[in-house]
């Protein structure tokens, strides 16, 4: 096994790439009772068009297959539902789908290896029939309608639709009632066999483990499967321009909510981490809890809480999102644009930059206190071909000059959109 030690958090990650291509990461936490495991595949809602290894033709599947597949993995041929089996032995299990990966997980204090039997069995043995696929369409259809009624989800998706013309990141991860109606067992098996190959997957475990012993236990439960070749993912070209400046929707809410989006250039692999950290620092300088803009908007009663500030990125997209409820979203939007202009005209304040940088660094350190945060972080970063420790090292290399460059390049008014639910 490869071992990587980080002196800043005094943590070691043990990495073993097995013969079948599966990457296993173990982050030991001696003395901690809770154990957490997460098994992910680099297959998300964006992967609707691809070429299967060994084939020449393009496969295009309905939107929402990755999420549909996640739902169906728990149902087993013996009639049992693996989620129920894990719950019955005192284990908290779940799964989720994102734009770029799908993950299965559980956490516990006891019965870890008993749960591992069931966990590794159901992820490796899909069971799809015409009947159980049709039944699931009704269940997921209800989930889709439920999310359609969430103002927070609608304002988020509308912001993406305002920014992106072709990129599938703008689409609901669950798909639509219409798209999932075209899913059948053959599509599910094809996507499973393509994307759930060990060479496209990563298993991360954190807790009180001896890495060598845990690796052996994992190997015992793996079925024989050979690595497949590279999966060629196909995405339509996305223009740099946005689609529209504003989207407004009416829903049954007591106070307007908004999302300000800024469409960004996709970062290169080399600069993913550095740009991610820098944008986090800049967003907090712009509208964080200690910022002049937030204090002004809070004082005049427009904002009652600090906005959620995020930077989302993948292999072919990147954007900034600022979200919260406000009495007057337009005022927040206009004042945000004005503050961006001021920063560009007057330059970034060095003291504010250094203070915010230290705050962000402290937040990174805190993530290593919890086995859940550690495991999910390492898996999510792995899917972006990033080692999580890189954030702790790269932050030291960010100075005011680089931050100014990123701010001037990335915070462009003609790439900004406003999504509002009133």
C-alpha positions as CSV (number, residue, x, y, z in Angstrom):
1,X,0.0,0.0,0.0
2,X,1.0,3.6,-0.7
3,X,0.9,5.8,2.4
4,X,0.6,9.5,2.4
5,X,1.1,11.4,5.7
6,X,0.1,15.0,6.3
7,X,1.9,16.6,9.2
8,X,-0.6,19.5,9.5
9,X,-3.4,17.3,10.6
10,X,-1.3,14.3,11.6
11,X,-3.3,12.0,9.4
12,X,-2.2,9.2,7.1
13,X,-4.2,7.8,4.2
14,X,-3.4,4.3,3.0
15,X,-4.0,3.7,-0.7
16,X,-4.1,0.4,-2.4
17,X,-5.1,-0.1,-6.0
18,X,-6.1,-3.7,-6.3
19,X,-5.6,-6.0,-9.3
20,X,-9.1,-5.5,-10.5
21,X,-8.5,-1.8,-10.6
22,X,-10.5,-0.8,-7.5
23,X,-8.9,2.0,-5.5
24,X,-9.2,1.5,-1.7
25,X,-8.4,4.4,0.7
26,X,-8.2,3.8,4.5
27,X,-7.8,6.7,7.0
28,X,-7.3,5.1,10.4
29,X,-8.7,7.0,13.4
30,X,-7.4,5.1,16.5
31,X,-9.7,5.2,19.5
32,X,-12.7,6.5,17.6
33,X,-15.8,4.3,18.0
34,X,-17.7,5.3,14.8
35,X,-16.8,3.6,11.6
36,X,-17.7,5.0,8.1
37,X,-17.4,3.4,4.7
38,X,-18.4,4.8,1.3
39,X,-18.1,3.1,-2.1
40,X,-18.4,5.3,-5.1
41,X,-18.4,5.0,-8.9
42,X,-17.4,7.7,-11.3
43,X,-20.9,7.8,-12.8
44,X,-23.2,10.7,-12.3
45,X,-26.2,12.4,-13.8
46,X,-24.0,14.2,-16.4
47,X,-23.0,10.8,-18.0
48,X,-25.9,10.3,-20.4
49,X,-23.8,9.9,-23.6
50,X,-20.7,7.6,-23.8
51,X,-18.9,4.9,-25.7
52,X,-18.6,1.6,-23.9
53,X,-15.1,0.1,-23.7
54,X,-14.7,-2.2,-26.7
55,X,-17.5,-0.6,-28.7
56,X,-17.3,2.0,-31.5
57,X,-20.9,3.3,-31.4
58,X,-22.2,6.0,-29.1
59,X,-24.6,5.0,-26.4
60,X,-27.2,7.6,-25.2
61,X,-29.4,6.8,-22.3
62,X,-32.4,8.7,-20.8
63,X,-31.6,11.5,-18.3
64,X,-31.9,10.2,-14.7
65,X,-30.4,6.7,-15.2
66,X,-27.6,7.1,-12.7
67,X,-30.0,8.1,-9.9
68,X,-32.5,5.4,-11.0
69,X,-29.8,2.8,-10.9
70,X,-28.8,3.9,-7.4
71,X,-32.4,3.3,-6.2
72,X,-32.6,-0.1,-7.7
73,X,-29.3,-1.5,-6.3
74,X,-30.8,-2.2,-2.9
75,X,-33.4,-4.7,-4.2
76,X,-32.1,-8.3,-4.2
77,X,-33.1,-11.5,-6.0
78,X,-33.9,-13.2,-2.7
79,X,-36.7,-10.6,-2.2
80,X,-34.9,-8.7,0.5
81,X,-34.0,-5.0,0.5
82,X,-30.4,-4.5,1.5
83,X,-31.2,-1.1,3.1
84,X,-33.6,-2.9,5.5
85,X,-31.1,-5.7,6.2
86,X,-28.4,-3.2,7.2
87,X,-30.9,-1.2,9.3
88,X,-31.9,-4.4,11.1
89,X,-28.3,-4.9,12.4
90,X,-28.0,-1.4,13.8
91,X,-26.3,0.2,10.8
92,X,-27.2,3.6,9.3
93,X,-27.0,3.1,5.5
94,X,-27.7,5.4,2.6
95,X,-26.8,6.3,-1.0
96,X,-26.7,9.4,-3.2
97,X,-26.1,10.6,-6.8
98,X,-24.3,13.7,-7.9
99,X,-23.4,15.2,-11.3
100,X,-20.2,13.2,-11.4
101,X,-20.5,10.2,-9.1
102,X,-22.8,7.8,-7.3
103,X,-22.0,6.5,-3.8
104,X,-23.2,3.9,-1.3
105,X,-22.4,4.1,2.4
106,X,-23.0,3.1,5.9
107,X,-21.8,4.1,9.4
108,X,-21.9,2.2,12.7
109,X,-20.2,1.6,16.0
110,X,-20.7,-2.2,16.0
111,X,-21.3,-5.0,13.5
112,X,-19.1,-3.4,10.9
113,X,-18.0,-6.7,9.2
114,X,-21.4,-8.2,9.4
115,X,-22.7,-5.1,7.6
116,X,-19.7,-5.3,5.1
117,X,-21.0,-8.7,4.0
118,X,-24.3,-7.2,2.9
119,X,-22.9,-4.0,1.7
120,X,-20.3,-5.5,-0.7
121,X,-22.8,-8.1,-1.8
122,X,-25.5,-5.8,-3.0
123,X,-23.2,-3.3,-4.7
124,X,-21.7,-6.2,-6.8
125,X,-25.0,-8.0,-7.5
126,X,-27.6,-5.9,-9.3
127,X,-31.1,-7.5,-9.8
128,X,-33.3,-5.8,-12.4
129,X,-36.6,-7.2,-13.8
130,X,-39.3,-5.6,-15.9
131,X,-41.6,-5.6,-12.9
132,X,-39.3,-4.0,-10.4
133,X,-38.2,-1.4,-12.8
134,X,-41.8,-0.4,-13.6
135,X,-42.6,-0.2,-9.9
136,X,-39.6,2.1,-9.3
137,X,-40.7,4.5,-11.9
138,X,-43.8,5.4,-9.8
139,X,-41.6,5.8,-6.7
140,X,-39.1,8.0,-8.4
141,X,-41.8,9.9,-10.2
142,X,-43.2,10.9,-6.8
143,X,-39.7,12.0,-5.7
144,X,-39.4,14.2,-8.8
145,X,-42.7,15.8,-8.1
146,X,-41.8,16.4,-4.5
147,X,-38.5,18.1,-5.5
148,X,-40.5,20.2,-8.0
149,X,-42.4,21.6,-5.0
150,X,-39.2,22.7,-3.1
151,X,-38.6,26.4,-3.7
152,X,-34.9,25.9,-2.8
153,X,-34.4,23.2,-5.4
154,X,-36.3,25.2,-8.1
155,X,-34.3,28.4,-7.5
156,X,-31.0,26.4,-7.8
157,X,-32.0,24.6,-11.0
158,X,-33.3,27.8,-12.5
159,X,-29.9,29.5,-11.9
160,X,-28.2,26.6,-13.7
161,X,-30.6,26.8,-16.6
162,X,-29.9,30.6,-16.9
163,X,-26.2,29.9,-17.1
164,X,-25.9,26.8,-19.3
165,X,-27.2,26.1,-22.8
166,X,-26.0,22.5,-23.4
167,X,-24.1,21.3,-20.4
168,X,-26.1,18.5,-18.6
169,X,-25.2,20.0,-15.2
170,X,-28.2,22.2,-15.6
171,X,-30.6,19.1,-15.6
172,X,-32.2,17.7,-12.5
173,X,-30.2,14.7,-11.2
174,X,-33.4,12.6,-11.0
175,X,-34.4,13.3,-14.6
176,X,-38.0,14.0,-15.4
177,X,-41.2,11.8,-15.2
178,X,-41.0,11.7,-19.0
179,X,-37.3,10.7,-19.3
180,X,-37.4,7.9,-16.6
181,X,-40.4,6.4,-18.4
182,X,-37.9,5.3,-21.1
183,X,-35.7,3.4,-18.7
184,X,-35.8,-0.4,-18.8
185,X,-33.8,-3.3,-17.3
186,X,-31.5,-3.5,-20.3
187,X,-30.4,0.1,-20.0
188,X,-29.8,-0.4,-16.3
189,X,-27.6,-3.5,-16.8
190,X,-25.7,-1.8,-19.6
191,X,-24.9,1.3,-17.4
192,X,-24.1,-0.9,-14.5
193,X,-21.7,-3.1,-16.4
194,X,-20.1,0.0,-18.0
195,X,-19.7,2.2,-14.9
196,X,-19.7,-0.2,-11.9
197,X,-16.5,-1.8,-13.0
198,X,-13.9,-1.8,-10.2
199,X,-11.5,0.2,-12.3
200,X,-14.0,3.1,-12.3
201,X,-14.7,2.9,-8.5
202,X,-13.2,3.9,-5.2
203,X,-13.8,2.6,-1.7
204,X,-13.0,4.8,1.3
205,X,-13.1,3.8,5.0
206,X,-12.4,5.8,8.1
207,X,-12.3,4.6,11.7
208,X,-10.3,2.5,14.1
209,X,-8.8,0.0,11.7
210,X,-5.5,-1.8,11.0
211,X,-5.2,-1.0,7.2
212,X,-3.6,-4.4,6.3
213,X,-6.3,-6.4,8.1
214,X,-9.1,-4.3,6.5
215,X,-7.7,-4.6,3.0
216,X,-7.7,-8.4,3.4
217,X,-11.4,-8.4,4.6
218,X,-12.3,-6.3,1.6
219,X,-10.5,-8.6,-0.8
220,X,-12.4,-11.6,0.6
221,X,-15.7,-10.1,-0.4
222,X,-14.8,-8.9,-3.9
223,X,-16.1,-11.0,-6.8
224,X,-13.9,-11.8,-9.7
225,X,-14.1,-9.0,-12.3
226,X,-11.6,-7.8,-14.8
227,X,-10.8,-4.2,-15.5
228,X,-12.5,-2.7,-18.5
229,X,-11.0,0.0,-20.7
230,X,-11.5,3.7,-20.7
231,X,-15.1,5.0,-20.8
232,X,-15.3,7.8,-23.4
233,X,-17.8,10.4,-22.1
234,X,-19.3,12.7,-24.7
235,X,-20.6,16.2,-23.9
236,X,-21.9,18.9,-26.2
237,X,-19.7,22.0,-26.5
238,X,-20.8,24.7,-24.1
239,X,-20.6,28.4,-25.1
240,X,-18.9,30.7,-22.7
241,X,-21.9,33.1,-22.7
242,X,-24.9,32.7,-20.3
243,X,-28.4,31.9,-21.5
244,X,-30.3,34.7,-19.8
245,X,-29.7,37.3,-17.0
246,X,-32.7,36.5,-14.8
247,X,-35.3,33.8,-14.1
248,X,-38.3,34.5,-11.8
249,X,-40.7,31.9,-10.6
250,X,-43.8,32.2,-8.3
251,X,-44.3,29.6,-5.6
252,X,-46.1,29.4,-2.3
253,X,-43.4,30.9,0.0
254,X,-43.5,33.6,2.7
255,X,-40.3,35.4,1.7
256,X,-38.5,35.6,-1.6
257,X,-35.4,33.4,-2.1
258,X,-32.6,33.9,-4.6
259,X,-29.5,32.4,-6.2
260,X,-26.9,34.5,-7.8
261,X,-24.9,32.4,-10.3
262,X,-21.6,33.3,-12.0
263,X,-20.6,31.1,-14.9
264,X,-16.8,30.3,-14.7
265,X,-14.1,28.9,-16.9
266,X,-13.5,25.2,-16.2
267,X,-10.3,25.0,-14.2
268,X,-7.4,22.9,-15.6
269,X,-6.5,19.8,-13.6
270,X,-3.3,21.4,-12.4
271,X,-5.1,24.4,-10.9
272,X,-8.4,22.8,-9.7
273,X,-7.4,22.9,-6.0
274,X,-5.7,26.3,-6.1
275,X,-8.6,28.0,-7.9
276,X,-11.2,26.3,-5.6
277,X,-9.5,27.6,-2.5
278,X,-9.0,31.1,-3.9
279,X,-12.7,31.4,-5.0
280,X,-13.8,30.3,-1.5
281,X,-11.6,33.0,0.0
282,X,-12.9,35.6,-2.4
283,X,-16.5,34.7,-1.9
284,X,-16.1,35.1,1.9
285,X,-14.4,38.5,1.4
286,X,-17.3,39.5,-0.8
287,X,-20.3,38.3,1.1
288,X,-19.1,36.4,4.2
289,X,-20.1,37.0,7.7
290,X,-17.4,39.6,8.3
291,X,-17.8,41.4,5.0
292,X,-19.0,45.0,4.7
293,X,-21.6,44.0,2.1
294,X,-23.2,41.4,4.4
295,X,-23.2,43.7,7.3
296,X,-24.9,46.4,5.2
297,X,-27.6,44.0,3.9
298,X,-28.1,42.6,7.4
299,X,-28.4,46.0,9.0
300,X,-31.0,47.3,6.6
301,X,-33.1,44.1,7.1
302,X,-32.8,42.7,3.6
303,X,-30.8,39.6,4.7
304,X,-31.5,37.8,8.0
305,X,-28.7,35.2,7.6
306,X,-25.4,34.8,5.8
307,X,-25.9,33.5,2.3
308,X,-24.7,30.0,1.3
309,X,-21.5,30.5,-0.7
310,X,-20.3,27.7,-3.0
311,X,-18.1,26.9,-5.9
312,X,-19.1,23.9,-8.0
313,X,-16.9,22.4,-10.7
314,X,-16.3,19.3,-12.8
315,X,-14.4,18.2,-15.9
316,X,-16.4,20.5,-18.1
317,X,-18.1,23.1,-16.0
318,X,-17.6,25.5,-13.1
319,X,-19.8,28.1,-11.4
320,X,-20.3,30.2,-8.3
321,X,-23.6,30.2,-6.4
322,X,-24.8,32.6,-3.7
323,X,-28.1,31.7,-2.2
324,X,-30.4,32.9,0.6
325,X,-33.8,34.4,1.4
326,X,-34.1,38.2,1.1
327,X,-36.8,40.8,1.3
328,X,-35.4,42.3,-1.9
329,X,-33.3,39.9,-4.0
330,X,-32.7,42.6,-6.7
331,X,-31.0,44.8,-4.1
332,X,-28.7,42.0,-3.1
333,X,-27.9,41.3,-6.7
334,X,-27.2,45.0,-7.6
335,X,-25.1,45.6,-4.5
336,X,-23.1,42.4,-5.1
337,X,-22.3,43.6,-8.6
338,X,-21.4,47.0,-7.2
339,X,-19.1,45.5,-4.6
340,X,-17.4,43.4,-7.3
341,X,-16.7,46.6,-9.2
342,X,-15.3,48.3,-6.1
343,X,-12.9,45.3,-5.5
344,X,-11.7,45.6,-9.1
345,X,-11.2,49.3,-8.9
346,X,-9.7,49.6,-5.5
347,X,-7.9,46.2,-5.2
348,X,-8.4,43.5,-2.6
349,X,-7.7,44.4,1.0
350,X,-4.5,42.6,2.1
351,X,-5.6,42.3,5.8
352,X,-9.0,41.0,4.9
353,X,-7.4,38.5,2.5
354,X,-5.0,37.1,5.1
355,X,-7.7,36.9,7.8
356,X,-10.1,35.1,5.4
357,X,-7.4,32.7,4.2
358,X,-6.7,31.7,7.8
359,X,-10.5,31.1,8.4
360,X,-10.7,28.9,5.4
361,X,-7.6,27.0,6.5
362,X,-9.2,26.4,9.9
363,X,-12.4,25.0,8.2
364,X,-10.3,22.6,6.3
365,X,-8.5,21.4,9.5
366,X,-11.9,20.9,11.2
367,X,-13.0,18.4,8.5
368,X,-10.5,15.9,9.8
369,X,-12.2,15.7,13.2
370,X,-15.0,13.5,11.9
371,X,-14.8,10.1,10.2
372,X,-17.8,10.9,8.0
373,X,-16.4,14.2,6.8
374,X,-13.0,12.6,6.1
375,X,-14.3,9.7,4.1
376,X,-16.8,11.7,2.0
377,X,-14.2,14.3,1.3
378,X,-11.6,11.9,0.1
379,X,-14.2,10.1,-2.2
380,X,-15.5,13.3,-3.6
381,X,-12.0,14.7,-4.3
382,X,-10.9,11.3,-5.8
383,X,-13.7,11.6,-8.3
384,X,-12.2,14.9,-9.4
385,X,-8.7,13.3,-9.5
386,X,-7.6,15.3,-6.4
387,X,-5.9,14.2,-3.2
388,X,-7.7,15.9,-0.3
389,X,-4.4,16.7,1.4
390,X,-3.6,19.0,-1.5
391,X,-6.0,21.6,-0.1
392,X,-3.9,21.8,3.1
393,X,-0.7,22.3,1.1
394,X,-1.9,24.4,-1.8
395,X,-3.5,27.1,0.4
396,X,0.0,28.2,1.5
397,X,0.8,29.0,-2.2
398,X,-2.0,31.5,-2.6
399,X,-1.1,35.1,-2.3
400,X,-2.9,38.4,-2.9
401,X,-1.5,38.6,-6.4
402,X,-3.0,35.3,-7.5
403,X,-6.3,36.1,-5.7
404,X,-6.5,39.4,-7.6
405,X,-5.9,37.6,-10.9
406,X,-8.6,35.0,-10.2
407,X,-11.1,37.7,-9.1
408,X,-10.6,39.8,-12.2
409,X,-10.8,36.8,-14.5
410,X,-13.7,35.0,-12.9
411,X,-16.1,37.5,-11.3
412,X,-17.4,38.9,-14.6
413,X,-20.7,40.8,-14.6
414,X,-21.7,39.5,-18.1
415,X,-21.5,35.9,-16.7
416,X,-23.8,36.7,-13.7
417,X,-27.4,35.5,-13.5
418,X,-30.2,36.0,-10.9
419,X,-32.7,33.3,-10.1
420,X,-35.6,34.3,-7.8
421,X,-38.6,32.6,-6.4
422,X,-41.2,35.0,-5.2
